[in-house]
Amino acid sequence: MYKLKEDYHITAPGSPVTTGLMARQLKIDIGPENFVINPVVLPHQGIDVILGMNWMVENDAILHVGSRESKVTGKILKVHIPEQKHLEATVNTSELQEIKKIPVVCDFPDVFPEELPGFPPDRDVEFKIDLVPGTAPVSRRPYRIAPNELKELKTQLQEQLDKGFIRPSSSPWGCPALFVEKKDQGGKGLCVDYRPLNAVTIKNKYPLPHIDILFDQLGGAKVFSKFI
């Protein structure tokens, strides 16, 4: 293993990674066949080796996904294709492991705190939602939830009260809350069902930018502040 003259920026499963190490003359076995490769080393767990396009072209490799076979240098080899669940788990794990290693996050810890310190200061312009004229206050009764979810709801509400993020209210407006499973971190996330309020909200008709135009404008960029 040796140090490269320049770092490689690679799009790996989960998120882009940077590496500056390469393993030389690494021997791998695919079935009865032996190959020698010079792969770069990635900080990634769950996948042993990724054989890219250069290797496939060099060895005239052809993949048959349906039969799970590959043809390399004229010989048919059986290959193991992992299930989709394994790949999804690998992607999610990579995202969670790499977020703390991003240089911008490390350089500005005050901008990316683990916990929010509180509400932002009062601004000259306050946010408001414009409703259809004549709309009466929208109020919906709470959804029926299981006892364990009710316990979790009380816990999360108390945490928000203690942090000062919410406060008791007697407003005539009200929307029910429900829990959704957190795919990345596990556990239950509290979600407020604002669909009744959205139905009487005056929509902002400002046209959204075309996604292809954004990609053209941001090609090659590494740090993004905001979209205009």
Secondary structure, DSSP 8 states (H G I E B T S, - for coil): -EEEEEEEEEE-SSSEEEEEEE--SEEEEETTEEEEE--B--S--S-S----HHHHHHTT-EEETTTTEEEETTEEEE-----HHHHHHHHHHHHHHHGGG-HHHHH-TTTS-SS--S-----SS-----B-TT----B-------HHHHHHHHHHHHHHHHHTS------S-B--EEEEE-TTT-SEEEEE--HHHHHTB---------HHHHHHHTTT--------
